[in-house]
Amino acid sequence: MADSAYKTPHICKKIFDDNRVLSTAYKRPQTMNGVHEWWKYVYDEHYDCIICPEFHTLEYSTTNRDGYREYKSNPEICKNCPTRELCTHSKDHVKVVQRHIWKDYEELADDARYTPKYADLYKQRKETIERVFADAKEKHAMRYTPYRVLAQVSNWVRLKFATMNLKKFAKRKWRDNHPSDFFSFFSLFSNLYVKTPVFALN
């Protein structure tokens, strides 16, 4: 489970190549206002081209160093297009549409999002993953860091989450060995924890 910020081509490819499924949320397309909507540019897999809103084709041109395949329109056609102002403002009348080489993996993540299984699984994020983030910030002083170097920050974060895992493990061991006393002890522990000041271990 991951939020929409993690739905990138590289992350989607890595997850699906590991025989796992990415359960994520809807990611709003990053497009400008006052132009054609992104969904009006349709990718044709058979001919490997983009079909524009006026039903003309944008042919494949090149693949840039960022991994995006560029599709360019015919300037002679775009020059007399009735909706050119909603499509491109380039001086040479060329519309360029980019499509990542791993875009298919993003579409697999979108398909999984519409299935009942992974839709229900994502709803548990607020009870599991977000709960861990909230505990880390509120109880373990992870709203900020006193370190500046990446290696020191990484070690500091690992120590925090190791502590949280040990606390979770201790709770489960107590629950398994004392099932009848678990809830009464946990209630008492929570009240003491709230009233006791929390200091960060640097």
Long-range contacts (C-beta under 8 A, 24 or more apart in sequence): 1-121, 1-122, 1-124, 1-125, 1-128, 1-129, 3-125, 4-28, 7-106, 7-109, 8-106, 9-67, 9-100, 9-101, 9-102, 9-103, 9-105, 9-106, 10-102, 12-102, 12-105, 12-106, 12-108, 12-109, 13-102, 13-105, 16-105, 16-108, 16-109, 21-112, 21-118, 22-108, 22-109, 22-112, 23-112, 23-113, 23-118, 23-121, 23-122, 24-109, 24-113, 24-122, 25-113, 25-122, 26-113, 34-86, 35-86, 35-87, 36-83, 36-86, 36-87, 41-97, 43-99, 50-97, 50-99, 52-87, 52-95, 53-83, 53-86, 53-87, 54-81, 54-82, 54-83, 56-81, 58-95, 58-96, 58-97, 61-96, 63-101, 64-98, 67-100, 67-101, 67-102, 68-98, 68-99, 68-100, 68-101, 69-98, 69-99, 69-100, 69-101, 70-96, 70-97, 70-98, 71-96, 71-97, 71-98, 71-99, 72-96, 132-164, 135-164, 136-160, 136-161, 136-164, 139-193, 139-198, 140-164, 140-198, 140-200, 141-198, 141-199, 141-200, 146-200, 146-202, 156-202, 159-201, 163-201
